[in-house]
Amino acid sequence: MIIYNVTVKIESEVAKEWLQWMKNEHIPEVIHTGLFTHARILKLIGHDDEQGIAYAIQYHCRDMASLEKYQAEFAKELQSKHTERYKDKYVAFRTIMQELWTREGDSNNC
């Protein structure tokens, strides 16, 4: 499993609207490419939210070939929509991770 992680720090004034747009428009468009199995949004905690709220969006795909196809065929257009809509209101960086091991635990321990 490959995880394409996009970490975004969005200005507090637009964060609520951005989050709704991500859930209702942007992420569904990314998933609609057929190259990712699912996505999740995580909020980073323990950061100073005064200069913006930080989120990690994780897109899961089966293999590097799927991610490479996404990057070659879809990423530029989808990222430009985000940039046009939220220009100068966010910073972002992307990382690629490979899942090596998962253990399901008892949810009562958290």
Residue frames as qw, qx, qy, qz and C-alpha x, y, z in Angstrom:
[[0.000, 0.891, 0.454, 0.000, 0.00, 0.00, 0.00],
 [0.392, 0.196, 0.009, 0.899, 1.28, 3.45, -0.92],
 [0.138, -0.827, -0.464, 0.288, 0.10, 6.54, 0.95],
 [0.321, 0.467, 0.156, 0.809, 0.27, 9.88, -0.80],
 [0.346, -0.668, -0.477, 0.454, 0.24, 12.40, 2.04],
 [0.197, 0.608, 0.150, 0.755, -0.52, 16.08, 1.47],
 [0.375, -0.529, -0.482, 0.589, 0.04, 18.29, 4.50],
 [0.100, 0.654, 0.307, 0.684, -1.71, 21.65, 4.27],
 [0.223, -0.431, -0.459, 0.744, -1.65, 24.64, 6.60],
 [0.052, 0.623, 0.537, 0.566, -4.67, 26.78, 5.71],
 [0.028, -0.273, 0.237, -0.932, -5.48, 30.23, 7.10],
 [0.054, 0.261, 0.823, -0.502, -7.92, 30.05, 9.99],
 [0.359, 0.363, 0.119, -0.852, -10.39, 32.46, 8.33],
 [0.638, 0.309, -0.417, -0.568, -11.05, 30.06, 5.43],
 [0.047, -0.270, 0.956, -0.108, -10.35, 26.74, 7.15],
 [0.518, 0.236, 0.689, -0.449, -13.98, 25.73, 7.70],
 [0.652, 0.611, -0.017, -0.449, -14.96, 26.45, 4.08],
 [0.272, 0.583, -0.746, -0.173, -11.76, 24.77, 2.80],
 [0.273, -0.138, 0.927, -0.215, -12.50, 21.62, 4.80],
 [0.639, 0.423, 0.480, -0.428, -16.01, 21.38, 3.34],
 [0.547, 0.692, -0.309, -0.355, -14.65, 21.95, -0.18],
 [0.050, 0.466, -0.883, -0.039, -12.04, 19.26, 0.34],
 [0.405, 0.059, 0.865, -0.290, -14.63, 16.75, 1.60],
 [0.579, 0.545, 0.467, -0.386, -17.34, 17.53, -0.94],
 [0.583, 0.782, -0.085, -0.205, -15.39, 18.41, -4.09],
 [0.184, 0.758, -0.623, -0.067, -11.63, 18.01, -4.20],
 [0.351, -0.310, 0.877, -0.105, -11.12, 14.63, -2.54],
 [0.744, 0.350, 0.518, -0.236, -14.07, 13.05, -4.43],
 [0.569, 0.768, -0.217, -0.198, -12.45, 14.27, -7.68],
 [0.001, 0.618, -0.786, 0.006, -9.15, 12.66, -6.71],
 [0.540, -0.044, 0.815, -0.205, -10.86, 9.38, -5.77],
 [0.716, 0.555, 0.236, -0.350, -12.88, 9.50, -9.01],
 [0.274, 0.682, -0.619, -0.276, -9.64, 9.05, -10.98],
 [0.973, 0.016, -0.147, -0.176, -9.89, 5.39, -9.92],
 [0.591, 0.484, -0.535, 0.362, -6.28, 5.34, -8.78],
 [0.063, -0.345, 0.659, -0.665, -6.84, 5.54, -5.02],
 [0.366, -0.299, -0.881, -0.015, -8.73, 3.11, -2.80],
 [0.351, -0.817, -0.457, 0.020, -9.68, 5.67, -0.16],
 [0.267, 0.516, -0.209, 0.786, -8.68, 8.92, 1.53],
 [0.498, -0.668, -0.496, 0.244, -8.74, 10.39, 4.98],
 [0.094, 0.769, -0.113, 0.623, -8.32, 13.83, 6.50],
 [0.668, -0.417, -0.444, 0.427, -6.45, 14.25, 9.76],
 [0.072, -0.945, 0.036, -0.316, -6.07, 17.43, 11.78],
 [0.593, 0.216, -0.493, 0.599, -2.65, 18.00, 13.27],
 [0.511, -0.822, -0.220, -0.124, -2.90, 18.79, 16.95],
 [0.695, -0.521, 0.001, 0.496, -0.42, 20.53, 19.18],
 [0.452, 0.257, 0.248, 0.818, 0.34, 23.24, 16.59],
 [0.001, 0.427, 0.225, -0.876, -0.21, 26.97, 16.90],
 [0.319, 0.590, 0.714, 0.200, -3.49, 27.52, 15.02],
 [0.017, -0.791, -0.135, 0.596, -3.04, 31.30, 15.13],
 [0.053, 0.547, -0.514, -0.658, -1.21, 31.28, 11.78],
 [0.628, 0.214, -0.529, -0.529, -3.43, 28.59, 10.28],
 [0.824, -0.181, 0.440, -0.308, -4.77, 25.13, 10.87],
 [0.117, 0.479, -0.827, -0.270, -2.74, 22.14, 9.72],
 [0.888, 0.118, 0.257, -0.363, -4.25, 19.05, 8.12],
 [0.146, -0.340, 0.866, 0.336, -2.88, 15.90, 6.54],
 [0.808, 0.314, 0.026, -0.498, -4.82, 14.38, 3.68],
 [0.327, -0.345, 0.865, 0.162, -3.86, 10.79, 3.01],
 [0.769, 0.377, -0.197, -0.478, -4.70, 9.12, -0.28],
 [0.604, -0.290, 0.742, 0.021, -4.18, 5.35, -0.35],
 [0.706, 0.498, -0.324, -0.386, -3.30, 3.47, -3.53],
 [0.994, -0.062, 0.084, -0.017, -2.29, -0.09, -4.27],
 [0.819, -0.039, 0.199, 0.537, 1.11, 0.57, -5.82],
 [0.252, -0.534, 0.182, 0.786, 3.58, 3.16, -7.11],
 [0.196, 0.204, 0.692, 0.664, 2.35, 2.68, -10.68],
 [0.071, -0.770, -0.626, -0.096, -1.07, 4.01, -9.63],
 [0.281, -0.802, -0.124, 0.513, 0.47, 7.02, -7.92],
 [0.324, -0.278, 0.461, 0.778, 2.74, 7.73, -10.87],
 [0.129, 0.470, 0.715, 0.501, -0.22, 7.59, -13.24],
 [0.166, -0.864, -0.449, 0.160, -2.12, 10.03, -11.00],
 [0.334, -0.666, 0.112, 0.657, 0.84, 12.40, -10.93],
 [0.286, -0.072, 0.605, 0.740, 1.32, 12.24, -14.71],
 [0.002, -0.413, -0.734, -0.540, -2.32, 12.49, -15.77],
 [0.304, -0.748, -0.552, -0.206, -4.36, 14.22, -13.06],
 [0.524, -0.496, -0.341, 0.602, -2.32, 15.96, -10.36],
 [0.253, 0.015, 0.125, 0.959, -1.48, 19.17, -12.20],
 [0.242, -0.463, -0.465, -0.715, -5.10, 20.00, -13.04],
 [0.582, -0.626, -0.518, -0.031, -6.49, 19.09, -9.62],
 [0.543, -0.374, -0.244, 0.711, -3.74, 20.93, -7.76],
 [0.143, 0.180, 0.201, 0.952, -4.26, 24.03, -9.91],
 [0.378, -0.630, -0.507, -0.450, -7.95, 24.12, -8.91],
 [0.628, -0.595, -0.373, 0.336, -6.86, 24.15, -5.27],
 [0.463, -0.147, 0.002, 0.874, -4.25, 26.83, -5.91],
 [0.023, -0.414, -0.369, -0.832, -6.66, 29.09, -7.80],
 [0.487, -0.671, -0.484, -0.279, -9.29, 28.81, -5.09],
 [0.659, -0.717, -0.141, 0.178, -6.99, 29.30, -2.07],
 [0.597, 0.511, -0.124, 0.606, -4.08, 31.28, -3.51],
 [0.148, 0.508, -0.375, 0.762, -1.93, 32.89, -0.80],
 [0.645, -0.484, 0.130, -0.578, -4.07, 31.30, 1.94],
 [0.961, -0.230, 0.146, -0.050, -2.17, 28.03, 2.40],
 [0.113, 0.646, -0.748, -0.106, 1.14, 26.23, 2.27],
 [0.964, 0.002, 0.125, -0.233, 1.45, 22.56, 1.40],
 [0.073, 0.573, -0.802, -0.150, 3.97, 19.81, 1.02],
 [0.921, 0.101, -0.160, -0.340, 3.65, 16.27, -0.22],
 [0.216, -0.491, 0.842, -0.053, 5.24, 13.02, 0.94],
 [0.812, 0.120, -0.459, -0.339, 4.96, 9.46, -0.28],
 [0.403, -0.437, 0.733, -0.330, 4.96, 6.61, 2.22],
 [0.603, 0.080, -0.751, -0.257, 4.88, 2.86, 1.89],
 [0.739, -0.426, 0.244, -0.462, 2.83, 0.95, 4.43],
 [0.313, 0.406, -0.855, 0.070, 4.94, -1.92, 5.74],
 [0.299, -0.184, -0.905, 0.240, 2.85, -3.28, 8.57],
 [0.439, -0.401, -0.023, -0.804, -0.50, -2.74, 10.24],
 [0.245, -0.164, -0.910, 0.292, -1.85, -4.22, 13.43],
 [0.434, -0.573, -0.328, -0.613, -5.43, -3.72, 14.44],
 [0.177, 0.116, -0.727, 0.653, -5.76, -3.10, 18.14],
 [0.213, -0.600, -0.747, 0.192, -8.36, -2.98, 20.84],
 [0.061, 0.657, 0.208, 0.722, -10.10, 0.39, 20.44],
 [0.569, -0.777, -0.259, -0.072, -10.64, 0.56, 24.21],
 [0.742, -0.301, -0.071, 0.595, -6.92, 1.15, 24.75],
 [0.361, 0.355, 0.168, 0.846, -6.83, 4.54, 23.06]]
